[in-house]
Amino acid sequence: MYSKPLFALVFLFFLVGMNHVMNAQITPDEAIGQMKKGINLGNTHEPPTEAGWNNPMAQEYYFDLYKNAGFQCVRIPVRWDNYTAKTPPYKIDDYWLNRIEQVATWGLARDLFIVINAHHEQWIKENYSEENKARFDSIWSQIATRFKNKPDKLIFEIINEPHGLTKAQNDDLHARVLAVIRKTNPTRLVIFQGHSWGGSDELIAAAIPDDDYLIGSFHSYDPYLFGLEGEGTWGSAADYNELDKKFEAVADWSDANNVPVFLGEFGAIKSGDHNSRMRHYRAYVELSQKYGFTPVAWDDGGDFRIMEREQRDWNEIKDILISTSAKSPKPFATVYRDSIIQVSWSTNTSDHDSVIVQQKRGTDRHFSVIATLPPNARSFNVVKPPINKYYDFRIIADYTDTAGLYSQPVRVFFPEWTKPERTPFNNTLSIIPGIIEAEDFDKGGEGFTYHDTNEINLAGAYRPDEGVDIYDRQGNGFHVGNALPGEWLEYSVNVLAEGWYNVTAHISTYYGGGQFQIEVDTVSSGPVRVKASNSPLNTLPNSTKMYLYPGNQIMRFTVLESPLFNIDKFEFELLTNTSNLQNNRDYGFVVFQNSARELVIKQTSSVKSEQLEIFNQCGSLTHKIPNPESMENIPRPQLSPGLHIVRGFSERGYCVHKIVIR
C-alpha cells in the first residue's frame, strides 16, 4: 500500500493534470475556428481621449447587443499615448488601464473573444527612436502584466496599421514586443500585421516570429476608391474575382506557414452606391468563410456604422455579417412595364422550405415580411407602388428547423414613369404556337424590354446599339450570350389558343447547371435547369410545360443561375386546347383551411389532376404543383392573407375554386 504522503502527492499531480486538460490553452487555429463573426468597437477608445470623436463612452449593454446578434469576437482599438508618461518608466495612467480592463471584461464575461491593441500610435510610427521603442515596450509590459490572468479569449494585437515604419522596423517591433509579452503571458494569443497599412501583400511579406501562439492579420477596404472614398460601383464578376485572388494568396501563405488569419478590418463607406456596398460586405463574408479567415467588420459609429449605439439597435449590414453565406439568395430588383417593381433572385440551395420576401417600409430601419412563397419561387411583383421613392428588399431562404439564409438587401428607385414605346422587333407580334428567336426581343430599351448588366453589346452582332450580347452563329443565325443571373428579355406575343404547351428553349453551353424561367403574362414556368451541350453552338432542347391563355401578352425570359449559356430560340408547341377541355367540378377537388390554418386541396374525382396552380389576389402564380397527391397541404406561412384562386387540370378538364385565407 502507498503511504499517505505519497498517495496525496500522486493525487495532487492527478488534479493538476485534470485541471490542465479542462483548461487547456486554446490554439490559434481553434480560436480562428470559433471566431466566425467579428466586429470592431471603433472610434471609441482610439481617439486622443475616450468619447473624443463621434461616439459616447462605451456602455456595457453594447456587449449584450454583440452577443445577442451572434458575434463571437469584438476588437477594441485602444490608443495609449495620451494616457502614458513621456519619461521613464513611461507609466500608463491607472484610470486608463482600469477603464480598458472594465470594457474588455464586459466582453469576456459574455464569453466573447476580445482583441485589444495599440491603435493610432503615430508617435512611434513617425519616429522609431530608441527612446520611443523603450516607451512602446513599457506600454506593452504594463498591458501584459495587467491582463496576464485574463481568460484565453483575450487576445493581444501588437500594433494597428504601422504606416510609417519600414518593413524592417515593423518586423523588429513585432519581435521585440512579442518577447516582452511572453515574459508574463507565455501562451497568450498574439496578432501580428505587416508594415504600411497592413494589407494582404504586407502580411505575406512580413517576417513571422518564431512562436506557437501567433495569428496573422490584414486589413482590406479594397478597392480603395470604392471602399474608402465611395467612388463608382462594385460587384461585377471581375470585381469579385479580383478580391478572390487576394484572399486566395493569403490562404496559400497561411497554409504554407501554418498561421491562421484574422481579417481585422473591412467595410465600405456609407456614401458609396447602396447596392454595391451590400454586395461588397457580402463578398467579404463569403470569401472569409471560403478560406477560413475571421472577418471583423469595421464599425465606427459614423461613415462605417453598423450598430446604432444610442438606439440599441442595428442597421441592415449586421444581417449580412451574421446570416449571409454563399448559399444565400442573390437578389435583383428592376422596374418594368411602367407600374411594377419585380424582385427576383437566384439561389444556391434546394433544401429550404419556403422563400420569404421582405421590404423596408417608410423610415423603419427594419425589414418586414411582404410575401412567403414556395421554395422554387424566383420572383415577386410589387404592383403600382408610390412613385419617386426608393424601395429596399431582402430575400430569405427559410427553414422550419434551422436559421434562414439571408440575401444582402437590394434597393431600387421607382420613378415617375415616362413610359417608353414598346415595339415588337419586327413590328409584328410573335405567334404562339411557334418559334421566337432569342435575339428578337422587343424594342424599348434597358430596364423596359430587357435588362443587361453591361450597356454594351460585347459581341457586336445583329443589334449593336442594344446592351444585350448577341453573337453570330457562324452564318447560322444569332444567339444571346453572356447571360448573367438577373438579366431578362421580353417579347410581345399573341397566344392563339388556350391550353397546355410544351415550351422549349434551345440552349448551348459547355457546362450544365444554369437555370432560367419563362413567364407569359402571370403564368410562370418556374426554374428550368440547363443541360450541357458540350458546345457553344450546338444546342440541346430544355423543355417545360405551361398552361397559356389566349390574347396579346408579354413573354419574359429570365436568367436565374450560372454557369453561362447561350440562347438560340424558344419553341411553343400546343399539346391540348380548351376545345377539348371543360370547366367541370366533376373532374375536380375541394379547398378549405384546416385547424392548423393550412390550405388543404383534396381530390374529389377519380380523374386525378395532373397539375394544381394557386394564384394570389394580385393574379401572381404563387404555387405550381405537378402530379399532386390526393391531398395537398400548403402551410399557412407560405400564403398571404386574402383571396386565392386554386386551379387544377386533368386530361378531361379543369376546375377552379376561390378561397379567402385568414
C-alpha positions as CSV (number, residue, x, y, z in Angstrom):
1,M,0.0,0.0,0.0
2,Y,1.1,3.6,-0.7
3,S,2.0,5.7,2.2
4,K,-0.4,8.6,2.9
5,P,2.1,11.4,1.9
6,L,2.9,9.5,-1.3
7,F,-0.8,9.0,-2.1
8,A,-1.5,12.7,-1.5
9,L,1.3,13.7,-3.8
10,V,0.0,11.4,-6.6
11,F,-3.5,12.7,-6.1
12,L,-2.2,16.3,-6.3
13,F,-0.5,15.5,-9.6
14,F,-3.7,14.0,-10.9
15,L,-5.7,17.1,-10.0
16,V,-3.2,19.3,-11.7
17,G,-3.2,17.2,-14.8
18,M,-7.0,17.2,-14.9
19,N,-7.1,21.0,-14.4
20,H,-4.7,21.3,-17.3
21,V,-6.9,19.2,-19.6
22,M,-10.0,21.0,-18.6
23,N,-8.4,24.4,-19.1
24,A,-6.1,23.7,-22.0
25,Q,-4.7,26.7,-23.8
26,I,-6.7,27.5,-26.9
27,T,-4.6,27.3,-30.1
28,P,-4.5,29.9,-32.8
29,D,-6.4,27.5,-35.2
30,E,-9.0,26.8,-32.6
31,A,-9.5,30.5,-31.9
32,I,-10.0,31.4,-35.6
33,G,-12.3,28.4,-36.0
34,Q,-14.5,29.7,-33.2
35,M,-14.4,33.5,-34.2
36,K,-16.5,33.2,-37.3
37,K,-18.2,36.6,-36.9
38,G,-16.5,39.7,-35.6
39,I,-16.9,43.4,-35.3
40,N,-14.9,46.4,-34.2
41,L,-15.8,48.8,-31.4
42,G,-14.3,51.6,-33.4
43,N,-13.8,55.4,-32.8
44,T,-14.3,54.8,-29.1
45,H,-11.0,54.1,-27.3
46,E,-8.6,55.2,-30.0
47,P,-9.4,58.9,-30.2
48,P,-6.9,61.0,-28.2
49,T,-9.4,60.6,-25.3
50,E,-12.5,58.4,-24.9
51,A,-15.6,60.0,-26.5
52,G,-13.3,62.4,-28.2
53,W,-14.8,61.8,-31.6
54,N,-18.2,60.9,-32.8
55,N,-19.3,58.3,-30.2
56,P,-20.2,58.4,-26.5
57,M,-18.3,56.4,-23.9
58,A,-18.7,52.7,-24.3
59,Q,-21.5,51.0,-22.4
60,E,-21.9,47.5,-21.0
61,Y,-25.1,46.9,-23.0
62,Y,-23.0,47.0,-26.2
63,F,-21.8,43.6,-25.4
64,D,-25.3,42.2,-24.9
65,L,-26.1,43.5,-28.4
66,Y,-23.0,41.9,-29.8
67,K,-23.7,38.6,-28.1
68,N,-27.4,38.5,-28.9
69,A,-26.7,39.4,-32.6
70,G,-24.5,36.4,-33.0
71,F,-21.0,37.9,-32.9
72,Q,-18.2,35.8,-31.3
73,C,-15.4,38.4,-31.4
74,V,-15.1,42.1,-30.6
75,R,-12.0,44.0,-31.5
76,I,-11.4,47.0,-29.2
77,P,-8.9,49.5,-30.8
78,V,-7.1,51.4,-28.0
79,R,-4.7,54.4,-28.1
80,W,-2.3,54.5,-25.2
81,D,-0.2,57.6,-26.0
82,N,-2.2,60.4,-24.2
83,Y,-2.5,58.3,-21.1
84,T,1.2,57.3,-20.9
85,A,4.0,59.3,-19.4
86,K,6.6,60.7,-21.8
87,T,9.5,59.9,-19.5
88,P,10.8,56.6,-17.9
89,P,9.3,54.4,-16.6
90,Y,6.5,55.5,-19.0
91,K,3.7,54.7,-16.6
92,I,0.2,54.3,-18.0
93,D,-2.4,56.2,-16.1
94,D,-4.2,53.8,-13.7
95,Y,-7.6,55.2,-14.9
96,W,-6.9,54.2,-18.4
97,L,-5.7,50.6,-17.6
98,N,-8.8,50.2,-15.3
99,R,-11.1,51.5,-18.0
100,I,-9.8,49.2,-20.7
101,E,-9.9,46.3,-18.3
102,Q,-13.5,47.2,-17.5
103,V,-14.6,47.2,-21.1
104,A,-12.7,44.1,-22.0
105,T,-14.1,42.3,-19.0
106,W,-17.7,43.2,-20.2
107,G,-17.0,41.2,-23.3
108,L,-15.1,38.3,-21.6
109,A,-17.9,37.9,-19.1
110,R,-20.2,37.1,-22.1
111,D,-17.8,34.5,-23.4
112,L,-16.8,36.7,-26.4
113,F,-13.3,36.8,-27.8
114,I,-11.8,40.2,-27.1
115,V,-8.9,41.8,-29.0
116,I,-7.1,44.8,-27.6
117,N,-4.3,46.6,-29.5
118,A,-2.2,49.7,-29.8
119,H,-4.1,51.9,-32.3
120,H,-3.2,55.3,-33.9
121,E,0.2,55.3,-32.0
122,Q,1.6,57.7,-34.6
123,W,4.5,58.8,-32.3
124,I,6.4,55.5,-32.8
125,K,5.4,55.1,-36.4
126,E,6.8,58.5,-37.3
127,N,9.9,58.3,-35.1
128,Y,11.3,54.8,-34.5
129,S,13.9,56.0,-32.0
130,E,15.5,54.1,-29.1
131,E,13.5,56.2,-26.6
132,N,10.2,55.6,-28.4
133,K,11.0,51.9,-28.6
134,A,11.6,51.8,-24.9
135,R,8.3,53.6,-24.3
136,F,6.3,51.2,-26.5
137,D,8.0,48.2,-24.8
138,S,6.9,49.6,-21.4
139,I,3.4,50.1,-22.6
140,W,3.1,46.5,-23.6
141,S,4.8,45.3,-20.5
142,Q,2.2,47.1,-18.4
143,I,-0.7,45.8,-20.5
144,A,0.6,42.2,-20.4
145,T,1.1,42.4,-16.7
146,R,-2.4,43.8,-16.0
147,F,-4.1,41.2,-18.2
148,K,-1.9,38.1,-17.6
149,N,-4.6,36.3,-15.6
150,K,-7.5,37.0,-18.1
151,P,-9.1,34.1,-20.0
152,D,-7.5,32.8,-23.2
153,K,-10.2,34.6,-25.2
154,L,-8.4,37.9,-24.5
155,I,-6.1,38.4,-27.5
156,F,-3.3,41.0,-27.9
157,E,-2.7,42.7,-31.2
158,I,0.7,44.5,-31.1
159,I,0.1,47.4,-33.4
160,N,-2.5,48.6,-35.9
161,E,-1.6,49.6,-39.5
162,P,2.0,50.6,-38.8
163,H,2.1,53.0,-41.7
164,G,5.4,55.0,-41.4
165,L,7.5,52.1,-40.3
166,T,9.7,50.3,-42.8
167,K,9.3,46.6,-43.3
168,A,12.5,46.0,-41.3
169,Q,11.3,48.3,-38.5
170,N,7.9,46.7,-38.3
171,D,9.4,43.2,-38.2
172,D,11.8,44.4,-35.4
173,L,8.9,46.0,-33.4
174,H,6.8,42.8,-33.5
175,A,9.7,40.5,-32.5
176,R,10.7,42.8,-29.7
177,V,7.2,43.4,-28.2
178,L,6.3,39.7,-28.5
179,A,9.3,38.9,-26.3
180,V,8.1,41.5,-23.8
181,I,4.6,39.9,-23.8
182,R,6.0,36.4,-23.4
183,K,7.6,37.3,-20.0
184,T,4.2,37.4,-18.4
185,N,1.9,35.7,-21.0
186,P,3.8,32.7,-22.3
187,T,0.8,31.3,-24.2
188,R,-1.4,34.3,-24.8
189,L,-2.6,34.5,-28.5
190,V,-1.0,37.5,-30.2
191,I,-1.9,39.0,-33.6
192,F,0.8,40.4,-35.9
193,Q,0.4,42.5,-39.0
194,G,2.6,43.5,-42.0
195,H,4.0,47.0,-42.5
196,S,2.5,50.1,-44.2
197,W,-1.3,49.9,-44.0
198,G,-1.3,46.3,-43.0
199,G,-2.7,44.9,-46.3
200,S,-2.6,41.4,-47.5
201,D,0.6,41.8,-49.5
202,E,2.3,43.2,-46.5
203,L,1.2,40.3,-44.3
204,I,2.6,37.8,-46.9
205,A,5.9,39.7,-46.9
206,A,6.2,40.0,-43.1
207,A,8.8,38.2,-41.0
208,I,7.0,35.5,-38.9
209,P,8.2,35.4,-35.3
210,D,9.2,32.0,-34.0
211,D,6.2,31.5,-31.7
212,D,3.4,28.9,-31.4
213,Y,0.6,31.3,-30.5
214,L,0.5,33.7,-33.4
215,I,-2.3,34.9,-35.7
216,G,-1.6,36.8,-38.8
217,S,-3.8,39.9,-39.6
218,F,-4.6,42.0,-42.7
219,H,-7.0,44.9,-43.4
220,S,-8.8,45.4,-46.6
221,Y,-11.2,48.1,-47.9
222,D,-10.3,47.2,-51.5
223,P,-10.7,48.6,-54.0
224,Y,-9.6,51.8,-52.2
225,L,-11.5,54.3,-54.3
226,F,-14.8,52.4,-53.7
227,G,-14.3,51.1,-50.2
228,L,-12.8,54.3,-48.6
229,E,-13.9,57.0,-51.0
230,G,-17.2,55.8,-52.2
231,E,-16.5,56.3,-55.9
232,G,-18.1,54.2,-58.6
233,T,-19.8,50.9,-58.2
234,W,-18.7,47.4,-57.2
235,G,-19.9,43.9,-57.7
236,S,-19.2,42.6,-61.2
237,A,-17.7,39.2,-61.7
238,A,-14.4,40.8,-62.4
239,D,-14.6,42.7,-59.1
240,Y,-15.4,39.6,-57.2
241,N,-12.6,37.5,-58.9
242,E,-10.0,40.2,-58.1
243,L,-11.0,40.1,-54.4
244,D,-11.0,36.3,-54.5
245,K,-7.4,36.3,-55.8
246,K,-6.3,38.5,-52.8
247,F,-7.9,36.1,-50.3
248,E,-6.5,33.1,-52.1
249,A,-3.0,34.4,-51.9
250,V,-3.3,35.0,-48.1
251,A,-4.8,31.5,-47.7
252,D,-1.8,30.0,-49.6
253,W,0.5,31.9,-47.3
254,S,-1.5,30.7,-44.2
255,D,-1.3,27.1,-45.3
256,A,2.4,27.3,-46.1
257,N,3.3,28.8,-42.8
258,N,0.7,27.2,-40.5
259,V,-0.5,30.6,-39.3
260,P,-4.3,31.3,-39.2
261,V,-5.7,34.6,-40.5
262,F,-7.6,37.4,-38.8
263,L,-9.2,39.9,-41.2
264,G,-9.1,42.8,-38.6
265,E,-10.9,45.4,-40.6
266,F,-13.1,45.6,-43.8
267,G,-16.0,47.7,-45.0
268,A,-17.4,50.2,-47.5
269,I,-18.1,53.8,-46.7
270,K,-21.8,54.7,-46.5
271,S,-21.6,57.4,-49.1
272,G,-21.0,54.8,-51.8
273,D,-23.6,53.2,-54.0
274,H,-26.0,51.3,-51.8
275,N,-26.3,48.1,-53.8
276,S,-22.6,48.0,-54.4
277,R,-21.9,48.3,-50.7
278,M,-24.3,45.5,-49.8
279,R,-22.5,43.2,-52.4
280,H,-19.1,44.3,-51.1
281,Y,-19.9,43.3,-47.5
282,R,-21.4,40.0,-48.7
283,A,-18.3,39.2,-50.7
284,Y,-16.0,39.8,-47.8
285,V,-18.2,37.5,-45.6
286,E,-18.4,34.8,-48.3
287,L,-14.7,34.8,-49.0
288,S,-13.8,34.7,-45.3
289,Q,-16.0,31.7,-45.0
290,K,-14.5,30.1,-48.1
291,Y,-10.9,30.5,-46.9
292,G,-11.4,30.1,-43.2
293,F,-10.5,33.7,-42.0
294,T,-12.1,35.5,-39.1
295,P,-13.8,38.6,-40.6
296,V,-14.1,41.6,-38.3
297,A,-16.1,44.4,-39.8
298,W,-15.1,48.0,-39.1
299,D,-17.8,49.8,-37.2
300,D,-17.0,53.3,-36.2
301,G,-20.5,54.7,-35.4
302,G,-20.1,57.1,-38.3
303,D,-19.3,56.5,-42.0
304,F,-19.0,52.8,-41.4
305,R,-21.8,52.5,-38.9
306,I,-23.3,49.0,-38.2
307,M,-24.5,49.2,-34.6
308,E,-26.9,52.1,-33.8
309,R,-25.4,52.5,-30.4
310,E,-27.7,55.0,-28.7
311,Q,-30.8,53.4,-30.2
312,R,-29.5,49.9,-29.0
313,D,-30.2,48.6,-32.5
314,W,-28.6,47.5,-35.8
315,N,-28.8,48.5,-39.4
316,E,-29.1,46.0,-42.3
317,I,-25.3,45.3,-42.5
318,K,-25.5,43.3,-39.3
319,D,-27.7,40.6,-41.0
320,I,-25.2,40.3,-43.9
321,L,-22.4,39.7,-41.4
322,I,-24.4,37.2,-39.3
323,S,-26.8,35.4,-41.7
324,T,-25.4,35.6,-45.2
325,S,-23.3,32.9,-46.9
326,A,-22.5,31.7,-50.4
327,K,-25.7,29.6,-50.3
328,S,-27.9,32.7,-49.6
329,P,-30.2,34.0,-52.4
330,K,-28.8,36.7,-54.7
331,P,-31.4,39.4,-55.2
332,F,-32.2,41.7,-58.1
333,A,-34.8,44.4,-58.3
334,T,-35.9,46.2,-61.5
335,V,-38.7,48.4,-62.7
336,Y,-40.6,47.4,-65.8
337,R,-44.0,47.6,-67.5
338,D,-44.3,51.2,-66.2
339,S,-46.0,50.1,-62.9
340,I,-44.2,47.1,-61.4
341,I,-41.1,46.5,-59.3
342,Q,-40.0,43.0,-59.9
343,V,-37.9,41.5,-57.2
344,S,-36.1,38.3,-58.4
345,W,-33.4,36.1,-57.0
346,S,-31.1,33.2,-57.7
347,T,-30.4,30.6,-55.1
348,N,-27.6,28.1,-54.4
349,T,-29.6,25.8,-52.2
350,S,-32.6,23.5,-52.9
351,D,-33.4,22.2,-49.4
352,H,-35.1,25.3,-48.0
353,D,-38.8,25.1,-47.0
354,S,-40.0,28.4,-48.3
355,V,-38.8,31.8,-49.6
356,I,-39.6,35.0,-47.6
357,V,-39.6,38.4,-49.4
358,Q,-39.1,41.3,-47.0
359,Q,-39.3,45.1,-47.6
360,K,-38.4,48.1,-45.6
361,R,-41.4,50.3,-45.0
362,G,-41.2,54.1,-44.7
363,T,-38.5,55.3,-42.4
364,D,-38.3,52.0,-40.5
365,R,-34.8,50.6,-40.5
366,H,-36.1,47.0,-40.1
367,F,-37.5,44.7,-42.8
368,S,-41.0,43.3,-42.6
369,V,-42.4,40.3,-44.5
370,I,-44.5,41.1,-47.6
371,A,-44.7,37.5,-49.1
372,T,-44.0,33.9,-48.2
373,L,-43.6,31.8,-51.3
374,P,-42.9,28.2,-52.2
375,P,-39.2,27.1,-52.3
376,N,-39.0,27.1,-56.1
377,A,-40.2,30.7,-56.4
378,R,-37.8,33.1,-58.1
379,S,-39.6,36.4,-58.4
380,F,-42.3,38.6,-56.8
381,N,-44.0,41.7,-58.2
382,V,-44.9,44.8,-56.3
383,V,-47.6,46.5,-58.4
384,K,-48.1,50.3,-58.6
385,P,-46.1,51.4,-55.6
386,P,-45.9,55.1,-54.8
387,I,-43.7,57.0,-57.3
388,N,-40.4,58.8,-56.7
389,K,-39.3,56.6,-53.8
390,Y,-36.5,54.1,-53.0
391,Y,-37.5,50.6,-52.1
392,D,-35.3,48.1,-50.2
393,F,-36.0,44.4,-50.4
394,R,-34.4,41.2,-48.9
395,I,-34.8,37.5,-49.7
396,I,-34.6,34.7,-47.1
397,A,-34.3,31.1,-47.9
398,D,-36.2,29.9,-44.9
399,Y,-36.1,26.6,-43.0
400,T,-38.5,25.3,-40.4
401,D,-35.8,23.7,-38.2
402,T,-32.8,26.0,-38.6
403,A,-31.8,29.6,-39.3
404,G,-32.6,31.1,-42.6
405,L,-30.1,32.2,-45.3
406,Y,-30.4,35.9,-45.8
407,S,-29.6,37.7,-49.0
408,Q,-28.0,41.1,-48.9
409,P,-30.5,43.9,-49.3
410,V,-31.2,45.3,-52.8
411,R,-32.5,48.8,-53.4
412,V,-34.4,50.2,-56.4
413,F,-35.8,53.6,-57.2
414,F,-39.4,53.7,-58.6
415,P,-39.6,56.9,-60.7
416,E,-42.4,58.9,-62.0
417,W,-42.5,56.7,-65.1
418,T,-42.3,58.1,-68.6
419,K,-43.3,55.1,-70.5
420,P,-41.0,54.2,-73.4
421,E,-42.5,53.0,-76.5
422,R,-42.6,49.2,-76.8
423,T,-42.4,47.8,-80.3
424,P,-42.1,44.2,-81.4
425,F,-38.7,43.8,-83.1
426,N,-40.1,43.0,-86.5
427,N,-43.2,45.3,-85.9
428,T,-45.2,42.1,-85.7
429,L,-46.3,40.1,-82.6
430,S,-44.6,36.8,-82.2
431,I,-47.1,34.0,-82.6
432,I,-47.7,31.2,-80.1
433,P,-47.7,28.3,-81.0
434,G,-44.5,29.0,-83.0
435,I,-40.8,29.8,-82.7
436,I,-39.4,33.0,-81.2
437,E,-35.7,33.9,-81.9
438,A,-34.0,34.9,-78.7
439,E,-32.3,37.9,-80.4
440,D,-35.7,39.3,-81.5
441,F,-36.7,40.8,-78.1
442,D,-38.9,43.9,-78.1
443,K,-37.5,47.4,-78.9
444,G,-37.8,49.8,-76.0
445,G,-34.5,49.8,-74.1
446,E,-32.7,48.8,-71.0
447,G,-35.0,48.3,-68.0
448,F,-38.2,48.2,-70.1
449,T,-37.9,45.5,-72.7
450,Y,-34.7,43.9,-71.5
451,H,-32.1,44.1,-68.7
452,D,-28.4,43.6,-69.2
453,T,-25.8,44.4,-66.5
454,N,-23.5,45.9,-69.2
455,E,-24.8,48.6,-71.6
456,I,-22.6,47.4,-74.4
457,N,-23.3,44.6,-76.9
458,L,-19.9,42.9,-76.3
459,A,-20.3,40.6,-79.3
460,G,-21.5,43.5,-81.5
461,A,-23.6,41.3,-83.8
462,Y,-27.2,41.9,-85.1
463,R,-28.3,44.8,-82.8
464,P,-25.1,46.6,-81.9
465,D,-26.9,49.6,-80.3
466,E,-28.6,47.4,-77.7
467,G,-26.9,46.3,-74.4
468,V,-27.7,42.6,-74.9
469,D,-24.7,40.5,-76.1
470,I,-25.7,38.9,-79.4
471,Y,-23.4,36.6,-81.2
472,D,-23.2,35.4,-84.8
473,R,-23.7,31.6,-85.0
474,Q,-21.1,31.4,-87.8
475,G,-23.6,32.2,-90.5
476,N,-26.5,30.2,-89.0
477,G,-28.4,33.0,-87.3
478,F,-27.6,34.6,-83.9
479,H,-27.9,33.7,-80.3
480,V,-27.9,35.7,-77.0
481,G,-24.8,35.0,-74.8
482,N,-23.1,36.1,-71.6
483,A,-26.5,36.0,-69.8
484,L,-25.9,36.6,-66.1
485,P,-28.3,35.9,-63.3
486,G,-30.9,38.6,-63.0
487,E,-30.8,39.6,-66.7
488,W,-34.0,39.2,-68.8
489,L,-35.6,39.7,-72.2
490,E,-39.2,40.4,-73.1
491,Y,-41.2,39.6,-76.3
492,S,-44.7,40.8,-77.4
493,V,-46.6,37.7,-78.2
494,N,-50.1,36.6,-79.4
495,V,-51.2,33.3,-77.9
496,L,-53.7,31.9,-80.4
497,A,-55.2,29.1,-78.3
498,E,-55.7,28.4,-74.6
499,G,-54.2,25.1,-73.4
500,W,-51.1,23.2,-72.5
501,Y,-47.9,24.0,-74.3
502,N,-44.6,22.3,-74.5
503,V,-42.1,25.2,-74.1
504,T,-38.6,24.6,-75.3
505,A,-35.5,26.8,-75.0
506,H,-32.8,25.7,-77.4
507,I,-29.5,26.4,-75.5
508,S,-25.8,25.6,-76.0
509,T,-23.2,25.5,-73.2
510,Y,-20.1,23.6,-72.2
511,Y,-21.4,23.5,-68.6
512,G,-24.8,22.4,-67.4
513,G,-26.5,23.5,-64.2
514,G,-27.6,27.0,-65.1
515,Q,-31.3,27.9,-64.6
516,F,-33.8,30.1,-66.4
517,Q,-37.5,30.9,-66.1
518,I,-40.2,31.8,-68.7
519,E,-43.2,33.9,-67.9
520,V,-46.2,34.6,-70.2
521,D,-48.3,37.2,-68.5
522,T,-48.9,35.8,-65.0
523,V,-48.1,32.2,-65.9
524,S,-44.6,31.1,-64.9
525,S,-42.6,28.0,-65.8
526,G,-40.7,28.0,-62.6
527,P,-36.9,27.3,-62.7
528,V,-35.7,25.1,-65.6
529,R,-32.2,23.6,-65.3
530,V,-30.0,23.8,-68.4
531,K,-28.3,20.7,-69.8
532,A,-24.7,20.7,-71.1
533,S,-24.5,20.5,-74.9
534,N,-20.6,20.5,-74.7
535,S,-20.5,23.2,-77.4
536,P,-21.0,26.9,-77.6
537,L,-23.0,26.5,-80.9
538,N,-24.7,23.0,-80.8
539,T,-27.9,23.4,-78.9
540,L,-30.0,21.0,-76.8
541,P,-33.7,21.4,-76.0
542,N,-34.6,22.4,-72.5
543,S,-38.3,21.9,-72.0
544,T,-41.1,22.6,-69.6
545,K,-44.9,22.6,-69.8
546,M,-47.1,25.7,-69.3
547,Y,-50.8,26.4,-69.5
548,L,-51.3,29.6,-71.5
549,Y,-54.3,31.8,-72.2
550,P,-55.2,33.4,-75.5
551,G,-54.5,37.0,-76.4
552,N,-51.8,39.6,-76.7
553,Q,-49.3,39.3,-73.8
554,I,-45.7,39.8,-72.8
555,M,-43.3,36.9,-72.6
556,R,-40.3,37.3,-70.3
557,F,-37.2,35.1,-70.3
558,T,-35.1,35.5,-67.1
559,V,-31.7,34.0,-66.2
560,L,-31.7,32.6,-62.7
561,E,-28.4,30.8,-62.3
562,S,-25.0,30.4,-63.8
563,P,-22.9,28.8,-65.4
564,L,-23.2,30.9,-68.5
565,F,-25.2,29.6,-71.5
566,N,-26.2,30.8,-75.0
567,I,-29.9,31.1,-76.0
568,D,-30.8,30.4,-79.6
569,K,-34.6,30.3,-79.7
570,F,-37.8,29.4,-78.0
571,E,-40.4,27.0,-79.3
572,F,-44.0,26.8,-78.2
573,E,-45.9,23.6,-79.2
574,L,-49.6,23.3,-78.4
575,L,-50.4,20.0,-76.7
576,T,-54.1,20.5,-75.8
577,N,-56.6,23.4,-76.1
578,T,-59.8,24.4,-74.4
579,S,-61.9,22.9,-77.2
580,N,-61.0,19.5,-75.6
581,L,-61.4,20.7,-72.0
582,Q,-64.3,21.7,-69.9
583,N,-64.6,23.5,-66.6
584,N,-66.4,20.7,-64.7
585,R,-66.4,20.2,-60.9
586,D,-66.9,16.5,-61.5
587,Y,-63.2,16.5,-62.5
588,G,-62.2,18.5,-59.5
589,F,-61.3,18.9,-55.9
590,V,-62.4,20.9,-52.8
591,V,-60.3,23.5,-50.9
592,F,-60.5,24.6,-47.3
593,Q,-58.5,25.7,-44.3
594,N,-57.9,23.1,-41.5
595,S,-57.5,23.7,-37.8
596,A,-53.8,24.3,-38.3
597,R,-54.7,27.1,-40.8
598,E,-53.2,25.2,-43.7
599,L,-54.7,25.4,-47.1
600,V,-56.0,21.8,-47.9
601,I,-56.6,20.7,-51.5
602,K,-58.5,17.4,-51.6
603,Q,-59.1,15.5,-54.8
604,T,-62.8,14.5,-55.2
605,S,-62.7,12.9,-58.6
606,S,-61.5,9.6,-60.0
607,V,-60.0,11.7,-62.7
608,K,-56.8,12.9,-60.9
609,S,-55.5,16.4,-61.5
610,E,-52.2,16.5,-63.3
611,Q,-51.3,19.9,-62.0
612,L,-52.5,22.4,-59.4
613,E,-51.9,26.1,-59.6
614,I,-52.5,28.7,-56.8
615,F,-52.8,32.5,-57.6
616,N,-52.9,35.3,-55.1
617,Q,-55.3,38.2,-55.2
618,C,-52.8,40.2,-57.4
619,G,-53.0,37.4,-60.0
620,S,-49.5,36.2,-59.4
621,L,-48.8,32.5,-59.6
622,T,-47.5,31.5,-56.1
623,H,-47.6,27.7,-56.2
624,K,-47.3,25.2,-59.0
625,I,-47.8,21.5,-58.0
626,P,-47.2,19.0,-60.8
627,N,-48.5,15.4,-60.2
628,P,-50.3,16.4,-56.9
629,E,-51.1,13.9,-54.2
630,S,-54.8,13.1,-53.4
631,M,-54.5,15.6,-50.6
632,E,-52.0,18.6,-50.6
633,N,-51.4,20.7,-47.5
634,I,-49.9,24.2,-48.0
635,P,-48.6,25.7,-44.7
636,R,-50.1,29.0,-43.7
637,P,-46.8,30.9,-43.7
638,Q,-46.5,30.2,-47.5
639,L,-49.7,32.1,-48.2
640,S,-50.5,35.8,-47.8
641,P,-53.9,36.7,-46.3
642,G,-56.7,37.4,-48.7
643,L,-58.3,35.9,-51.8
644,H,-56.6,33.0,-53.6
645,I,-57.6,31.1,-56.7
646,V,-56.8,27.4,-57.0
647,R,-57.0,25.8,-60.4
648,G,-56.5,22.2,-61.3
649,F,-56.0,20.5,-64.7
650,S,-56.7,16.9,-65.7
651,E,-56.8,15.1,-69.1
652,R,-60.6,15.7,-69.2
653,G,-61.0,19.2,-68.0
654,Y,-60.1,21.9,-65.4
655,C,-61.6,23.1,-62.1
656,V,-61.3,26.4,-60.4
657,H,-62.1,27.3,-56.7
658,K,-61.7,30.5,-54.7
659,I,-60.8,30.7,-51.1
660,V,-60.1,33.6,-48.6
661,I,-57.0,32.8,-46.5
662,R,-57.4,34.1,-43.0
